[in-house]
Amino acid sequence: MQYCHLTPARYAAGLRKAIRDEDPGRLVDVMVVGAIIEARSCERFAALAPHLDDELRDFYTGLLKSEARHYRDYLTLAETAAGGDVGDRLEVFLAIEQGLIERPDREFRFHSGPLG
Ligand SMILES: [Fe+2]
């Protein structure tokens, strides 16, 4: 198998564009974006798992639990960096994400990799 360089997916790049330049805001935003990406992975695995055979379902359910931990960890780190609630930043990035999801994409990616 040969590995190739991947450019950042439009989805993640679009979210990262809105990350503030200066700390601590930059760190808070990086953690919030991480939380959103992890949460969406969790949702994808939850949607996929019921359609798989027992072995693959167990595998993806394990991944799902990891992603659920990761998104909570990212949110906790964001709150620590902010010194409190990050709901306002979460709303900003979820609105950006909605725009990214609703617009067509030329490239299909599933968990950071191209198909085919
Ligand atoms: Fe993860």
Residues whose N, C-alpha, C, O or C-beta is under 5 A from the ligand:
A	BS01	LIG	E38 E67 H70
